[in-house]
Amino acid sequence: MNTFKVVIQKTTNNAIVKFEINQFITQNQSFEFNNIDEAKSAPLAEQLFYLPFVKKVYISGNFIAVERYDIIKWSDVQDEVAEQIEAYLNDGGVVIEDTALGNKKVPVTIYAESTPNPSVMKFVANKKLVPRLFEFTSIDDAKQAPLATELFHFPFVKSVFIDQNYVSITKYDMAQWQDITLELRTFIKNYIENGKEIVVLNETLTTSNEQQDINFETLDDTSKQIVNILEEYVKPAVASDGGNIQFIAYNPDSKNVSVLLQGACSGCPSSTFTLKNGIENMLKEMLPGKVDMVEAING
């Protein structure tokens, strides 16, 4: 079993601190407890309420958010709370008892949305599925992603891209969307409703995300500017189309920028031209004299 690790995250509300965990502790369900009586079926929340400053506990996915009373400041106690949560989970403590979960299905709405890439369909859920993006190009890649693994059992599924509240599926040319969209939409809906695991968050999957942060700090100033421009101006647009763009490298001598296209952007007939040119023009305008060309690589 993977070791649980807790990271403290500040929120916009000074009274609330979010304790983010490197694994999911609930599957597609959220729980809010206003006092210790409400937390009888949630042993971890019940334990937190024994702390006199705890006002409210919210448990969802891979985090626990705790609201405090004004008798203390979070800076004085947050490390101790994080250690308590981490120790509880690593000792095998129960987060939510089965009686609280019941056998009820989680109400889920899934709708299919076309993308600029004719080979990709975006299936959007009415709730968060994963904390960050994951891309799987084969069933071997998806060993730690049960949903993607199941999707690869469909012979027409070529790759799976999961981000926040949607799943983008790339199909082989053997099938037409009008023949398979309803089948995939129904499958994804039933899978999520039954509370099945989407991805297994562990050291392997979290390391790649942490590595990206580490790499950013080692970049030169121009590369950091390029990454920030992509994050602010490009990623939101391509995410709405079910894709992602990732910075790979910048060569200061040739002034060449390499980016990786993922999800719906990967292999899209229009992406490598329209998207590439759009990014190229933007970077040339925002970083005059520093960028001559953008190379778009399909993931």
MIKOLKE-742296 format. One record per residue (C-alpha): x, y, z. Coordinates in nm, 2 decimals. Layout:
! residues N
[[X Y Z]]
...
//
This chain:
! residues 299
[[0.00 0.00 0.00]]
[[0.12 0.35 -0.09]]
[[0.21 0.58 0.20]]
[[-0.03 0.87 0.25]]
[[0.12 1.22 0.24]]
[[-0.06 1.54 0.33]]
[[0.02 1.88 0.19]]
[[-0.12 2.20 0.34]]
[[-0.29 2.43 0.09]]
[[-0.42 2.78 0.18]]
[[-0.76 2.89 0.05]]
[[-0.92 3.23 -0.02]]
[[-1.10 3.20 0.32]]
[[-0.85 3.26 0.60]]
[[-1.06 3.04 0.83]]
[[-1.03 2.74 0.61]]
[[-0.73 2.53 0.53]]
[[-0.72 2.25 0.27]]
[[-0.52 1.93 0.35]]
[[-0.45 1.77 0.02]]
[[-0.37 1.40 0.01]]
[[-0.16 1.22 -0.25]]
[[-0.44 0.95 -0.29]]
[[-0.81 0.96 -0.32]]
[[-0.99 0.90 0.02]]
[[-1.34 0.91 -0.12]]
[[-1.47 0.81 -0.47]]
[[-1.68 1.08 -0.64]]
[[-1.86 1.17 -0.32]]
[[-1.83 1.47 -0.09]]
[[-1.93 1.50 0.27]]
[[-1.98 1.80 0.50]]
[[-2.00 1.79 0.87]]
[[-2.10 2.08 1.09]]
[[-2.05 1.91 1.43]]
[[-1.93 1.59 1.60]]
[[-2.28 1.44 1.60]]
[[-2.31 1.47 1.22]]
[[-1.97 1.29 1.19]]
[[-2.07 0.97 1.37]]
[[-2.03 0.78 1.04]]
[[-1.70 0.95 0.95]]
[[-1.44 0.85 1.21]]
[[-1.17 1.08 1.07]]
[[-1.40 1.39 1.08]]
[[-1.51 1.28 1.43]]
[[-1.15 1.27 1.55]]
[[-1.09 1.62 1.41]]
[[-1.39 1.76 1.59]]
[[-1.22 1.67 1.92]]
[[-0.98 1.96 1.84]]
[[-1.15 2.25 2.01]]
[[-1.09 2.50 1.73]]
[[-1.25 2.28 1.45]]
[[-1.58 2.43 1.34]]
[[-1.65 2.24 1.02]]
[[-1.50 1.95 0.82]]
[[-1.54 1.89 0.45]]
[[-1.41 1.56 0.29]]
[[-1.40 1.51 -0.09]]
[[-1.19 1.32 -0.34]]
[[-0.82 1.37 -0.23]]
[[-0.86 1.64 0.03]]
[[-1.00 1.74 0.37]]
[[-1.09 2.11 0.42]]
[[-1.12 2.22 0.78]]
[[-1.28 2.55 0.90]]
[[-1.16 2.69 1.24]]
[[-1.31 2.90 1.51]]
[[-1.13 3.23 1.57]]
[[-0.97 3.12 1.90]]
[[-0.65 3.02 1.71]]
[[-0.46 3.10 1.39]]
[[-0.40 2.83 1.14]]
[[-0.02 2.90 1.14]]
[[-0.01 2.78 1.50]]
[[-0.18 2.44 1.45]]
[[-0.19 2.35 1.08]]
[[0.13 2.14 1.08]]
[[0.00 1.94 1.38]]
[[-0.34 1.88 1.21]]
[[-0.16 1.76 0.89]]
[[0.05 1.52 1.09]]
[[-0.26 1.39 1.27]]
[[-0.45 1.33 0.94]]
[[-0.14 1.16 0.78]]
[[-0.08 0.93 1.08]]
[[-0.45 0.84 1.09]]
[[-0.46 0.74 0.73]]
[[-0.13 0.55 0.74]]
[[-0.26 0.36 1.04]]
[[-0.54 0.23 0.82]]
[[-0.81 0.45 0.98]]
[[-1.15 0.46 0.82]]
[[-1.25 0.79 0.65]]
[[-1.62 0.72 0.58]]
[[-1.80 0.41 0.71]]
[[-1.99 0.20 0.46]]
[[-2.32 0.28 0.63]]
[[-2.27 0.64 0.53]]
[[-2.19 0.55 0.17]]
[[-2.48 0.31 0.14]]
[[-2.55 0.15 -0.19]]
[[-2.69 0.47 -0.35]]
[[-2.55 0.57 -0.69]]
[[-2.39 0.91 -0.72]]
[[-2.61 1.12 -0.95]]
[[-2.39 1.19 -1.25]]
[[-2.46 1.37 -1.58]]
[[-2.24 1.31 -1.88]]
[[-2.27 1.48 -2.21]]
[[-2.07 1.43 -2.52]]
[[-1.90 1.73 -2.69]]
[[-1.73 1.73 -3.03]]
[[-1.38 1.88 -3.06]]
[[-1.19 2.04 -3.35]]
[[-1.02 1.70 -3.39]]
[[-1.26 1.47 -3.57]]
[[-1.10 1.16 -3.41]]
[[-1.17 1.29 -3.05]]
[[-1.49 1.32 -2.85]]
[[-1.50 1.50 -2.51]]
[[-1.72 1.34 -2.24]]
[[-1.80 1.61 -1.97]]
[[-1.91 1.52 -1.62]]
[[-2.10 1.75 -1.38]]
[[-1.83 1.69 -1.11]]
[[-1.46 1.68 -1.07]]
[[-1.30 1.35 -1.16]]
[[-0.93 1.40 -1.11]]
[[-0.71 1.66 -0.95]]
[[-0.49 1.71 -1.27]]
[[-0.46 1.58 -1.62]]
[[-0.35 1.23 -1.72]]
[[-0.29 1.10 -2.07]]
[[-0.28 0.73 -2.16]]
[[-0.19 0.61 -2.51]]
[[-0.22 0.23 -2.45]]
[[-0.36 -0.01 -2.20]]
[[-0.01 -0.07 -2.06]]
[[0.01 0.30 -1.98]]
[[-0.32 0.28 -1.79]]
[[-0.23 0.02 -1.53]]
[[-0.29 0.28 -1.25]]
[[-0.60 0.42 -1.42]]
[[-0.89 0.18 -1.39]]
[[-1.14 0.39 -1.59]]
[[-0.89 0.42 -1.88]]
[[-0.81 0.05 -1.86]]
[[-1.18 -0.03 -1.90]]
[[-1.21 0.21 -2.19]]
[[-0.92 0.04 -2.37]]
[[-1.13 -0.28 -2.38]]
[[-1.34 -0.11 -2.64]]
[[-1.16 -0.20 -2.97]]
[[-1.21 0.14 -3.12]]
[[-1.05 0.34 -2.83]]
[[-0.70 0.46 -2.93]]
[[-0.61 0.69 -2.64]]
[[-0.76 0.84 -2.33]]
[[-0.71 1.18 -2.18]]
[[-0.86 1.27 -1.84]]
[[-0.86 1.62 -1.69]]
[[-1.06 1.78 -1.41]]
[[-1.42 1.70 -1.51]]
[[-1.39 1.54 -1.85]]
[[-1.26 1.24 -2.05]]
[[-1.14 1.29 -2.40]]
[[-1.13 0.98 -2.61]]
[[-0.94 0.93 -2.94]]
[[-1.09 0.66 -3.17]]
[[-0.95 0.45 -3.45]]
[[-1.09 0.52 -3.79]]
[[-1.26 0.18 -3.79]]
[[-1.56 0.34 -3.60]]
[[-1.78 0.64 -3.65]]
[[-1.88 0.86 -3.36]]
[[-2.25 0.84 -3.44]]
[[-2.22 0.46 -3.38]]
[[-2.02 0.46 -3.05]]
[[-2.09 0.79 -2.87]]
[[-2.40 0.67 -2.68]]
[[-2.22 0.35 -2.58]]
[[-1.92 0.54 -2.44]]
[[-2.13 0.80 -2.27]]
[[-2.35 0.54 -2.10]]
[[-2.04 0.34 -1.99]]
[[-1.86 0.64 -1.84]]
[[-2.18 0.75 -1.66]]
[[-2.24 0.41 -1.51]]
[[-1.88 0.38 -1.41]]
[[-1.87 0.71 -1.22]]
[[-2.22 0.65 -1.07]]
[[-2.10 0.33 -0.92]]
[[-1.82 0.51 -0.74]]
[[-1.54 0.32 -0.91]]
[[-1.19 0.45 -0.90]]
[[-1.08 0.68 -1.18]]
[[-0.71 0.68 -1.12]]
[[-0.49 0.55 -0.84]]
[[-0.29 0.84 -0.71]]
[[0.05 0.71 -0.60]]
[[0.42 0.80 -0.61]]
[[0.45 0.72 -0.98]]
[[0.16 0.94 -1.09]]
[[0.24 1.23 -0.86]]
[[0.61 1.24 -0.93]]
[[0.56 1.34 -1.29]]
[[0.35 1.64 -1.18]]
[[0.61 1.74 -0.91]]
[[0.89 1.70 -1.17]]
[[0.72 1.96 -1.39]]
[[0.73 2.21 -1.10]]
[[1.10 2.12 -1.03]]
[[1.19 2.16 -1.40]]
[[1.02 2.51 -1.41]]
[[1.26 2.64 -1.14]]
[[1.56 2.52 -1.35]]
[[1.44 2.70 -1.67]]
[[1.60 3.02 -1.80]]
[[1.40 3.34 -1.78]]
[[1.27 3.33 -2.14]]
[[1.15 2.97 -2.10]]
[[0.97 3.07 -1.78]]
[[0.80 3.35 -1.97]]
[[0.69 3.11 -2.24]]
[[0.55 2.87 -1.99]]
[[0.36 3.14 -1.81]]
[[0.21 3.27 -2.15]]
[[0.10 2.92 -2.24]]
[[-0.06 2.87 -1.89]]
[[-0.25 3.20 -1.90]]
[[-0.35 3.24 -2.26]]
[[-0.33 2.91 -2.44]]
[[-0.41 2.62 -2.20]]
[[-0.76 2.74 -2.11]]
[[-0.86 2.76 -2.47]]
[[-0.73 2.42 -2.57]]
[[-0.87 2.26 -2.24]]
[[-1.22 2.37 -2.35]]
[[-1.16 2.16 -2.67]]
[[-1.05 1.86 -2.46]]
[[-0.68 1.90 -2.51]]
[[-0.36 2.03 -2.35]]
[[-0.04 2.19 -2.45]]
[[0.29 2.14 -2.27]]
[[0.62 2.33 -2.30]]
[[0.91 2.10 -2.39]]
[[1.21 2.32 -2.47]]
[[1.34 2.66 -2.59]]
[[1.66 2.70 -2.79]]
[[1.80 3.06 -2.74]]
[[2.03 3.02 -3.04]]
[[1.77 2.92 -3.30]]
[[1.49 3.09 -3.10]]
[[1.29 2.77 -3.16]]
[[1.01 2.67 -2.91]]
[[0.90 2.31 -2.89]]
[[0.55 2.22 -2.74]]
[[0.37 1.89 -2.69]]
[[0.01 1.86 -2.80]]
[[-0.20 1.62 -2.59]]
[[-0.56 1.50 -2.59]]
[[-0.78 1.64 -2.86]]
[[-0.49 1.86 -2.98]]
[[-0.27 1.56 -3.06]]
[[-0.30 1.45 -3.42]]
[[-0.57 1.71 -3.49]]
[[-0.54 1.82 -3.86]]
[[-0.60 2.18 -3.76]]
[[-0.39 2.18 -3.44]]
[[-0.04 2.14 -3.59]]
[[-0.11 2.43 -3.82]]
[[-0.37 2.67 -3.67]]
[[-0.27 2.62 -3.31]]
[[0.10 2.62 -3.39]]
[[0.07 2.95 -3.59]]
[[-0.15 3.10 -3.32]]
[[0.10 3.03 -3.05]]
[[0.39 3.13 -3.27]]
[[0.24 3.47 -3.35]]
[[0.15 3.53 -2.98]]
[[0.50 3.45 -2.86]]
[[0.66 3.66 -3.13]]
[[0.44 3.95 -3.03]]
[[0.47 3.91 -2.65]]
[[0.85 3.82 -2.66]]
[[0.98 4.03 -2.95]]
[[1.31 3.91 -3.08]]
[[1.32 3.60 -2.87]]
[[1.10 3.36 -3.07]]
[[1.12 3.28 -3.44]]
[[0.94 2.94 -3.47]]
[[0.72 2.70 -3.27]]
[[0.74 2.33 -3.33]]
[[0.42 2.14 -3.23]]
[[0.48 1.78 -3.15]]
[[0.19 1.53 -3.13]]
[[0.17 1.34 -2.80]]
//
